[in-house]
Amino acid sequence: MGSLFRSEEMCLVQLFFQTESAHNCINELGHLGLVQFKDLNPGVTAFQRHFVKEVKKCEEMERILRYLEKEMMKSNIVIAATKEKEMVPCARDVLELESTFEKLEQELREINCNHDTLRQNLIELMDIDSLLRMTEDFFEEAESLLCSEPPSEDSVYMTVSSFITCRRVSSSSTSGPLNLGFVAGVIKQDRFPAFEKVLWRLFHGNFVLRHAEIQTTEELQVVRGSVKKDVFIIFVQGEHVREKIRKVCEGFHASLYSCPKSLYERKKMSNNVKSRMEDLRMILRRTEEYRGGVLTRAADHVQEWSSKVKKMKAIYYTLNLCNIDITQKLIVAEIWCPVSDLPLVQNALIMGSEQSGSSVTPVLNRIQTQQTPPTFNRTNTFTVGFQAIIDAYGVGTYQEINPAPYTIVTFPFLFAVMFGDCGHGLVMTLFAVWLITQTECLRKMKNEITDVLVGGRYIILLMGMFSIYTGLIYNDCFSKSFNIFGSSWRVRPMFSPHGPWQNKTLHDNHHLQLDPTVSGVYSGRPYVFGIDPVWNIASNKLSFLNSFKMKMSVILGVSHMLLGVTLSLVNFVHLGKFQDILLQFVPQLIFMLSLFGYLIFLILYKWCITLRSEMAPSILLLFINMMMFDYQPEHKFLYRGQKAVQIFLVVMAVLMVPVLLLAKPLLIYRTRMKARHQVFGNNDQHGSDKGFSSHQKDEMVSIGDVFVDQAIHTIEFCLGCISNTASYLRLWALSLAHAELSEVLWRMVLQVGLKLSSGVGSLMLVLQFAAFAVLTVTILLIMEGLSAFLHALRLHWVEFQNKFYEGSGYKFTPLSFDSL
């Protein structure tokens, strides 16, 4: 339990072990996860360390493994789970593992290269096939528009030339068709408009261009993707012009293919293309099957390989932190570890040495040091989330009291005070239970949001359970109240023969007020648990809850801060700072109790006594008059002698300010002056100034710095007590806001549907309930819940922890394979 409330006691240990047992010893320490290695070579760069080559080999193997995992994900191959606690390979096994990875990567890259080449060839053949099929339509168009009789198969090209001549060339002085040719190819569809415009500007329309979109089939979608292409054919006169068009096509990355001039040759070429396509499809299938087999065999070991490589890299990185003697046979390391775990560390080293076959047992030598040890707070599955909240503010100073155990109770409770609704709390609790049951599945998703939810699942669970509790106290469930124990107020006595109400009273007044002085109206006993349900229908409900929650937030806030001041006493006792108990803790406690402790007393006393509403004095005015020493004859008091008590308390609080400001600096000044006189006396006896030690010279710091530092702490505490108490009023404000938002959703959404009685009303009720549920989850649970969470976080970090928690330490980061 000591480690729960305070960080573990740490020790610095010097470790000696042989080089041949280094892998196994560090492996066992990594599985233990209780040892933090110090860097014994701080001035050496990473490139000059002894095991830098081995670290680079591990990084290269990690790169290959990432490449393999990426390829497996592409092929939808399931990676087998790793085994438990594999043995870390020794140095000679690293070469074999590295060779296996290199061969596997080389083979897979060759397969992928061949596959890409075959796939590109298939795409080109498919483009050629589309070109041959679709250009037939262009040639048929030419034949149909020809004025003369249809030509034979061998003169199709001349027919098209005659067609072009009729369309583009003047009919005068031509003895026959011109010698025209054509350029055919495939271009991406989004580039075609610019391609056509460039051709028009270059050749001023002295060409005929035909194009058509390639229809996307399922096979094309798989092989080529979502890229759309067009087939085009350009008829033009002269070889020189055709060469220019080819260069334009090259600039637009259009693929040009040779197209035979005769129909017979085109059909023959089409059959040849289809045959080659079938062969390529078969080869591609075989290649993919072979690639899948290689990846499937590797998938059975990839997790095991990845775990081994990560551990090897961690081992070599750790060895780079150590020193190696000249003979290269002995490794020296310095480690931080908890004192209570030294036997476990010793056993782990002995086990590692035995596994390596070393004849020399590793030696542990505990050494004394003036260095500040790291802070180590043991956590479990339940407390790790709350410890993360504390560490986010600052890692605790070594051996400083840990706020996490107290935060486990106070954090969800203060959240629930602002989020008090048992219906919303129940939904949050069920969500947290679902998170707990689905932890393993959610962790596999490796999503930042799911990681946060899984890490804080027990925080959400406690916030939901505490919200149910405070919701029952507020008697609030989705803005509705429970009447479990029966109300303490009765309306019937108001209509008794001697009562103030008659039937006419109901018709003449919109609002009526119950009079507790009438016999039988108020039973005299409070509601059994929480707030009486009659307040849910009262017109002054908001005024009552406003007063109740404001005073409750002050009580909770001052109590929370007093707990923080009390915890500072525990720190002083543990660290042996008994002077700080008298000069800091006691004045702070008196200051807080004299002012804000008395404020709590006034609130509780007023609740306990019976006063008529017009006779009850305002607590706020009483406290303001107390601070201003304003005691007029017409002022009302709660008890006899209140004036004298209040004057005494204010004077006591004011007197504590100079005590906090001056007592500790003066004591430090006196102690240092006494030490200085002793040093000067020694110097006079020896006749030199060699009596000054470096530590004593450091102690002789200007006393002005001490006064300034103490003045800052005093001002921060005294003014902080006022501002921090006011800061706790956010409990009141957010609680009222949450309740009012819940009531608005009920009245404006769900209640409207409940009033409908027609057949359509049932459908409207379903729709409105769905809207009510969505708005409740998004606004009240998520947005309001996050707001209350952040405010509770601020109250703990600023108002609570600054009373006792420095948070100036550094975290214990042991070598642990579980966190790799």
Order of alpha helices (4+ residues) and beta strands (2+ residues): alpha-beta-alpha-beta-alpha-alpha-alpha-beta-alpha-beta-alpha-beta-alpha-beta-alpha-alpha-beta-beta-alpha-beta-alpha-alpha-alpha-alpha-alpha-alpha-alpha-alpha-alpha-alpha-alpha-alpha-alpha-alpha-alpha-alpha-alpha-alpha-alpha
